Amino acid sequence: MEILEILSKIPPADCDYQEWLAVGMALKEEGYSAADWDNWSRADSRYRAGECERKWESFAGNANPVTGGSIVQMARERGLLTADTDGVFDWNDEISYEGGECACEGIPIREPADWQPVQELVTYLSTLFEVGENVGYVTETYESDEEGKRRYLPTRGCWDRTAGELIALLNNCGGDIGAVIGDCKEEAGAWIRFNPLDGKGIKNENVTDFRYALVESDSMPIEQQNAVMRELELPIALLVYSGGKSLHAIVKIDAPNYEEYRKRVDYLYKVCKKNGLAIDPNNRNPSRLSRMPGVTRNGRKQFIVDKSLGKESFEEWRDYIESINDDLPDPESLSTEWDNLPELAPPLIDGVLRQGHKMLIAGPSKAGKSYALIELCVAIAEGGEWFGWRCTKGKILYVNLELDRASCLHRFKDVYTALGLPPANLGSIDIWNLRGHSVPMDKLAPKLIRRAAKRGYIAVVIDPIYKVITGDENSADQMAHFCNQFDKICVELGCAVIYCHHHSKGAQGGKRSMDRASGSGVFARDPDALLDLSELTLTEPLRAQQQDAATCRICESWIRRFYRNADELLSPDDLVTPTAMLDIAHKYLRSDSYSLMCGEIERAGLAVRNRTAWRIEGTLREFPKFAPLNVWFDFPVHRADTVGVLADLAVDEVAPSWQKNFEKKRTPKERSKERKESIETAFSGVQESGKCRISELAEYLAVTEKTVRSRLKEHGGFWVDDGECGLKENRKSR
């Protein structure tokens, strides 16, 4: 049952402050949202708007977290929940058998021809216990009348004797087992605990070694119980006939502690139930009583049927079960499908990726990978193009692991603005901000699946994966396990999973595009589509040509703004000659307009010098390989090189290191000029109403705020006030 459904049964007004906090902590641990907690809390007169969200942010990780079990327990304590009516189970609850009829052919049990009661009990004790370990057993009973049925139930019994003491007394009792353990009522029989105790009590906390568990079924024939237990190869130390309707299998668990014991027993019972053994789960506790061999019950002997059955240990048995009980689909013959092949999944990105498949975007730092993913989210939400590829329109989830919430939201708006798109389908983009809340991918995947179920997403974007990688990224087997989590998301949600990863260190120019991603080769071979971004080395002539083109474009725009007959003023040669365009603009524009135009040209020049160029290469599983795609990264968006000026450029770092270092040598004056130009470019990119935050400049330039303040001071043309800055000339004009 959903935790929220259970919580709805608990009136918030019935909870004290600590219980209210526990509900919030449990919901967060189980992957629910602050809104879920807030909605439930609203029914209380003590409710205060915004309080849940404030408290939610303070709930940090804990080694012993409050879980959904606390909510279940709160409901039970109030009598609002029962296992029978609500289907919610705890450790001690009974699980109803839902399996089909067991198909095994029954194996009958045979009562020993020469039954020796004392030897039965000695064998039991010597098999399960060390000589110095305390044993708990019960021979005394009391009568119970439940629903008109008379029953004999065990008392607390004894626990003050060791196995060695009992064996010694039994060997010298002359066959009178009752002289050692006490006479039992013939109608009831006797019981014994299969795990050693500390001699102080019979509770779970008195168990000193979590060695065995009890598997018992009383709702299927004895013969079938015997057959299933043997066929499952259960690691049975002793198999005892209860003298009634069931066999008692004392199964080897050998858990190091109670917590691990519970996990192993849960696994054991789940496998038994799944494989047709109608199991009684009330026997899960390590201090549980089992039937004692060597006594009679209603005229039937309680005896050892067999010993040392199945696998040698729990670990060996679990490996065996998982090898044969793997839930994998059966092989199918191609001949049966040849004339009726299933339809291929429709494309999500035409020519690149199908719906329900996986895609990796790899690239170095500052390639704008996050912006590229945001552009993809926008393209899917609006049904537009991404890098020239048509995208299927639909809902998308963006899992933000790196940016703070405000920066992430601003980036989406900046991309929409830069692309010139109206935000017509913002409701198709959901953002899950998890900065500061990242968990390993194997823990994140089930939480993501639960939250995204029934939301109709056709794609989930995870940005970036280094935040959630589990294990060594250079280990093939560990990264294969990591990447399997993406498969789970694809299968469970029926959507594509798109994620990004960084390049390895060092030169990339000599590598194949699929080998540039950092870590194991699994990253390159696991996704159905891999897009790799590699930086291109821009030459100075190309930068100058781009600046000239920007100058001509801006001049033409200003001239046409004021002159309808601009075609008569501008010849084809003029349109591509910066000096000619500036002369014409100076001649025909008013001085104030010309000055504003020159300011725009200067800013455009700075932007051109700050832009980077990238080559996108693909490795595709479902589609033919596409020709390398060259793009400009004009912050904050990528734009395709439609002219082809980037086609002949080489991937960055192809040149030897000594040559690149030699080319990068600059005088102090040149370095100072570049720093001033970079701060001007950054300011023009992030300013609003003539000012911006220093933190925004730091993020744009990928430097610290201290470095930004130093560069602003060096520039001399900016004012700085309480974390904000702006051009001094603008402040004076106001």
PyMOL commands that set and color helices and strands:
alter all, ss='L'
color gray80, all
select helices_A, chain A and resi 3-7+12-14+17-29+34-41+51-58+68-77+83-86+117-128+163-171+178-181+204-206+222-231+258-274+281-283+314-324+334-337+369-382+405-419+426-428+441-452+465-467+476-493+513-515+522-525+540-562+566-569+574-576+578-588+591-610+657-663+668-686+694-701+705-715+728-733
alter helices_A, ss='H'
color red, helices_A
select strands_A, chain A and resi 134-138+141-146+149-154+158-162+191-193+210-216+236-241+247-255+289-291+295-297+300-309+347-349+353-354+358-363+385-386+389-390+395-400+429-433+457-463+496-502+529-535+612-620+629-634+637-640+691-693+718-721+724-727
alter strands_A, ss='S'
color yellow, strands_A
deselect
rebuild
show_as cartoon
